Amino acid sequence: MPEIRKHPVTREWVIIAAERAKRPSDFGTHDVSPVKAVKDINCPFCPDNESMIPPPVEVLNNQQSEWQIKAIPNKFPALVLDGDINRKDVGIYDTMNGIGAHEIIIETPDHSKSIPKMNDSEMINVIEMYCKRYNELKKDKRFKNIQIFKNYGKIAGASLAHPHSQIIATPFNPPEEWADIRGIKDYLSYRKKCPFCDVVEHERKANVRIVLENESFIATTPYASRFPFEIWIIPKKHSPVFARINDKEINDFALILRGVIGKLSSCLSDPPFNYAIHTAPSNDEDAYNFHWHLEIIPRLTITAGFELGTGVYINIVAPEKAASFLKESSESGATVVPA
């Protein structure tokens, strides 16, 4: 029989249609074709093609002065950096100028090196660059939210195959963030504890949805998963802001993220996916009792009329079953520090 589950933070309902459950192989082929070339002469993110992209705002070089990872302004930004917000009313409507920041993190010079193929230091470089750019953009008082995210595969919104992530800073807090803020506040009012701390404690005891774990983080398929094989990586220690993590936590986060993506790649034949880091509002990081986390959404199904009309998702793979499949999968060469 289908089961209807409630998200403990956002209070969204999700339908787990277990009788329609599929095995990983039933999701078929994906839009992510293998990338074998180390370098592509037509790729703007590959070495020696710097004339195709704006100058970098941050670069990490190796001892031979060759770049390992770089951050650049997006050549076609969703928001522009220069100007005033100029918020105003237009009759019954609100409007403001499209002020913000939009950057690309080019994760590696190697055109073919997806996350599961990265070594420890390369993956740590990615997380360190995320922290550096977050902390730099946070200095701009116009910005209220800084979203770090990755699109992998055309269906997931990636227009280029070269490994990269993106950062968008906005002068407003988006609805997803407000849903988390309100949910945490409501949960605290009647449970007297952070819901994400409770989730960490419960999932470790139940041990039916945890995919990977190390000293600092758990990776779990959420109890009320909206999508098949959805995974959340949650810090064990209560912390509102992603970019405040210390060196040990950076290492642990890098390795568990690589491990989880490796398991998804192995289990689901390299699926398209999105991930995003949810963190406290950048303009007032300590005003809310937030608990930062990363959400990974494999793009295996299509959001259709019922979901769009109601906001209620139908998930055809129970999170417990997804966790079981993922735990049995290899990590495609990735390793994770044991808990």
C-alpha positions, -999 to +999 in steps of 0.1 A: +000+000+000+013+035-007+025+055+023+021+093+028+050+108+048+056+143+062+089+162+060+098+171+096+112+206+086+091+219+057+060+199+067+055+189+031+037+157+024+052+131+000+035+100-014+058+069-014+043+047-040+062+016-029+042-008-051+055+010-082+091+007-070+119+002-095+153-012-095+182+011-105+185-006-139+149+002-147+156+039-150+173+033-183+200+053-200+207+089-193+217+121-211+252+120-197+275+104-223+310+094-213+336+122-217+370+107-225+391+136-237+413+152-211+411+184-231+386+199-256+398+226-280+362+239-282+356+239-244+359+274-228+368+259-194+398+238-207+434+251-204+447+274-231+411+286-239+412+315-214+403+340-242+368+325-243+360+333-206+362+363-183+394+367-161+392+346-129+383+361-096+402+334-077+427+307-088+445+279-070+478+269-087+501+240-082+538+242-077+544+245-114+521+275-116+495+255-135+459+261-123+441+234-104+408+251-098+395+286-106+364+308-101+353+331-129+323+354-134+296+338-155+299+351-191+260+351-193+250+359-157+215+356-144+222+387-122+247+415-126+272+427-100+271+465-106+243+488-096+218+496-069+190+473-059+164+501-061+135+481-047+101+498-054+064+492-057+047+489-091+010+491-081+004+460-062+037+444-072+073+446-059+103+449-081+140+455-079+169+456-102+186+423-111+216+428-089+236+399-077+266+377-084+269+347-107+301+328-107+314+295-122+338+272-103+358+253-128+367+223-107+396+209-126+417+215-158+408+180-169+378+179-192+370+143-183+375+143-145+340+140-129+337+140-091+340+102-087+374+103-106+389+131-084+415+122-058+414+135-023+432+168-028+412+176-060+379+172-042+391+191-011+401+219-035+365+221-047+351+225-012+378+250-002+369+271-032+333+270-023+341+284+011+365+311-002+339+324-027+311+323-002+331+343+023+341+368-003+306+373-017+292+376+019+311+409+023+287+425-001+259+438+021+234+438-008+233+400-008+210+380+015+215+346+000+244+328-015+235+296-033+262+270-042+250+244-066+260+219-093+242+208-125+254+176-140+240+165-174+218+183-199+185+173-182+199+188-150+207+221-167+244+217-175+253+233-209+289+222-207+305+188-199+336+202-183+333+197-145+320+229-129+298+242-102+280+276-099+274+303-072+245+328-074+242+355-048+208+372-046+194+403-028+165+383-014+160+350+005+144+324-018+112+304-008+131+272-001+153+289+025+122+305+041+105+271+042+135+257+061+137+287+085+100+285+093+101+248+097+131+249+120+114+276+141+081+256+144+100+224+153+120+241+180+088+256+195+074+221+203+104+198+203+129+222+219+156+208+195+169+214+160+151+191+136+183+183+116+200+173+148+171+151+156+173+136+120+210+128+125+203+111+158+173+092+146+189+080+113+220+068+130+199+047+154+175+034+128+203+027+103+180+019+074+185+051+053+221+060+059+242+056+027+276+067+040+289+082+073+322+096+086+333+114+117+316+147+107+287+139+084+260+114+075+246+109+040+210+097+042+180+092+019+154+114+036+124+098+053+101+119+031+122+118+000+106+138-029+126+121-056+140+086-062+175+082-047+174+117-032+203+121-007+210+146+020+245+152+035+240+166+070+267+177+095+266+158+128+275+190+146+249+218+147+262+246+125+242+273+107+268+283+080+285+260+055+315+282+050+325+281+087+336+245+085+371+238+097+399+219+079+388+185+093+352+191+083+363+203+048+382+170+043+353+149+056+327+168+036+348+165+004+353+128+008+317+119+017+304+140-012+327+123-036+317+089-021+280+096-025+283+108-061+304+078-068+277+055-055+250+072-075+272+069-106+278+032-100+243+023-089+224+044-116+248+043-145+261+079-141+227+098-139+222+135-143+218+152-110+216+185-092+230+194-058+227+225-037+240+237-003+214+250+020+229+275+045+217+303+067+210+337+051+243+354+044+233+388+056+224+376+091+239+342+096+232+339+133+197+353+134+182+318+127+189+285+143+198+270+110+215+237+103+232+237+069+232+207+047+236+196+010+207+181-010+214+158-040+186+152-065+192+126-093+171+135-123+154+102-129+118+111-132+097+140-146+078+164-124+042+162-138+008+176-134+000+164-099+033+176-085+030+209-102-006+214-093-004+204-056+033+207-046+030+170-034+056+147-049+051+110-058+083+090-052+083+056-068+113+043-048+111+041-011+141+058+006+149+026+025+151+007-007+172+034-024+196+034+006+199-004+003+208-002-034+233+026-029+250+009+001+255-022-021+271-002-049+308+006-052+320+042-050+335+043-085+370+046-071+361+071-044+370+065-007+354+078+024+370+081+059+353+056+081+332+068+110 
